[in-house]
Amino acid sequence: MTQVLVSAASNQTGAGLGAQAFDIVGPVGVVAVRQAVAAAVLLPVARPPLCRMTWTQWWPTLLLALVFGTMNLTLYLAIDRIGLGLAITLEFLGPLTLTLAASRTRPDVVTAILAAAGVYVLVLPGPADDVLGLALGLTAGVCWAAYIVLNRVVGVRLTGLQAPTLASGLCALGYLPVLVTITVAASWDASAVTRAVAAGLLSSVVPYAVDLVTLRTVTPRQFGLLSSAQPAMAALVGLLLLSQPLAVHEWLGIAIVIAANALAVATNATTAPTERAAGQ
């Protein structure tokens, strides 16, 4: 639970800082910097064994690199088009669907529904006629679910941070033309660089490391449910970092999400040994 909250707090703080650079370099530019920073920090530390990797290690890592690039880009583009609340709601449908699909007992289903209700109350998304924005948000949700599953796989097949490090490096190479284009166009200023780099550290490096460790101790179902803390943390970060006051329904949504996460932890304490044994 603590690890997921740390990941959520870091991720949402970085996203808030990165969004402040949208007007200067755009969502694509921020994503490009995020991946470059993640690769620059992680590669010297993890040092993936490229020459010794087998195909069973390569294929989930390659897919993880694709997910990294697609998930971040589609979410930022969705936020830019349909707003933070609706974008986060749509993205959370990914891990929520994963949780419901893996649920086998009534408490599992009740907890998942409670978390979904909390997120909905938190953001109270209104109608939107931006079909592309909606599609981008849903795509981010699919990527988030894939991220959970793939992190579970690569965490078993590669030691330490080798898999997310290599995936970040490959993703950074894919976004290299974007960095070159922005640099040539002289779009950068000190403020944009600082915010984009902070987004890379807080929204990529920290969550990648924490999530990988977490998924070695909990199942994808449990992780997907605990991810409901992300929208609640986004609201709190908005209050503390951006001085955005919270409405009554937002406080109520946060309370429901906290209750759902507490129930998930209680359920995890009694079912985790069985689930982990079944997954081995």
Disulfide bonds with the S-S distance in Angstrom:
none
